[in-house]
C-alpha cells in the first residue's frame, strides 16, 4: 500500500518543455462512465475541473476534443469492456489525430503504464485522487507528451469542487473516499486509497445549493458510507443534517457495511420522513466460513440481527444486497447457505456476480478454485431465487397507493412516465400533465420482479381524469 501512496505525483513520459497550451474556450470534452455511482460522481468532478479551463461537456464523441473513459476495476469484465472501447475510439482518433484520449479512475490507478505504452492511443492516465492534474496533462498531451498521474492521497476529497451536474432532478454527492475494510476480494483500497471524509459543513452547503436549484433526490456516496467521521460526528449525524435542509428532497445513501450499520443510524432513518426507506446492505455470502475468508468482519448471525433491528424500526423498508458466487474454496454447502439466507431475508433486489480474481488482493493468492461452470450454475440459481422473491414482494404492492417521484418518460413508451417510490421501486404510469420532479400518488395495478405499474390517483385515491381527445372529421 505504501508503494502506491509514495509514487511521484505527476509523471510526464516525454520532455515537458512545451509551448503554452492551445486556447480551450469552446473546446469540448466527452466522458464515458463505467462502474459504480462513485464513478458517476467523479465524472461530475472531472467535468467541473475541465469546465474551469474553458471546456464544455458534449454527448458526442465526434465533436469532442478530449475523450475520457472513467473506469472501474472491481471485476475483470469491466476492464475488458474498456479495452474494447479503446479499440473503437482509435477509429475516431485516426480521423482526428489531435484528439486527446484519457483513461481515468480505478483502472487507470491499477494498470498505469500498461495503458500508456508507446503506440497506445491513450495520452493521459489519471487515478481517482489526481483529477486536478487533468487540465495540465491534457494541455501537454496536445503537444505529444503523454501523462501519468496516479498517486493515492490520504487527504484529497475534492471538497472545494462543485460537481458539474448537467441535467436531471437526482444528484450523487460523495461524502467520503477510499476504504479501510480490505475485503480480500476487493481492489478498492488499492485503487482509491484509505478512508477520508469531507467536512460536514461543505456537504450541507452543497446540499443547500442542490435544493435551491430544484433537485428532488440526493444519494450520499461512499465506498463504505456509514463509516463517515468528521470532528466527532458520524454518518447518522450527517444524514440528519442533510435531511433537515429540505423536507421535500428525498435522501438516499450507498454503500453500507453491516459492521457499521448502527442503531443510531437506523433510528435516524426512522426519524425523518424524507430519508428513504431503502437500505443496500451487502452480505456477499451466507456462509460464515466464506465471510471469514473474505475478511468481512461480521457473522451471518450479526447480519441477521441488524436486519431484524431495521425491520423493527422501519417496517416497510426495502432491502437490497450484493452477492458473490464461487469465491475461492466455496463448497456446495456454502452456496446452499447463501440460498437459504436470500430466502430468509427476502431482498427486494440484489447485485449478483461470479467471483472475479483481482491482482493485489489477498484472494488472488487463494487461487480461483471453483470451476467456471460451477460458478455459472450457482449464480444462475441465486438469480432465479432472487427474481422469484422480488416478484412476490412486488405483488404485495398491488392495490396500494404509492407516492412516486416523476423522473422522466418511460424508455419503452413516451406516453408513460417513469418514477420511483421512496423504497426504490420503479413505477410506470400513464403520461399526464405532471412535471419531472413532481410527487404524485399512483395506485399499483400489477408488478413484475423489477417494475410496478399503476395509474395516478388524487389524495382520496380517486382515479385521475384525463382529457378526452376529440377527432375532427373534415
Secondary structure, DSSP 8 states (H G I E B T S, - for coil): -HHHHTS-S-EESS----------TT-EEEEEE-SSHHHHHHHHHHHHHHHHTT-EE-S-GGG-SEEEEEE--SSHHHHHHHHHHHHHHHHHHHH-TT-EEEEEEHHHHHHGGGTS-TT-S--EEE-TT-GGGHHHHHHHHTTT--EEE----SS---TT------S-SEEEEE-EE--S---TT--HHHHT-S-EE--HHHHHHHHHHHHHTT--EEEEE-TTGGG-EETTEEHHHHHHHHHTT-TTSEEEEE-B-GGG--HHHHHHHHH-TTB-SEEEB--B-S-HHHHHHHT----HHHHHHHHHHHHHH-TT-EEEEEEEES-TT--HHHHHHHHHHHHHH--SEEEEEE----TTSHHHHH---S-HHHHHHHHHHHHHHHHHHHHHHHHTTTT-EEEEEEEEE-SS-TTEEEEE-TT--EEEEE--S--TT-EEEEEEEEE-SSEEEEEEE-TTS-B-----------
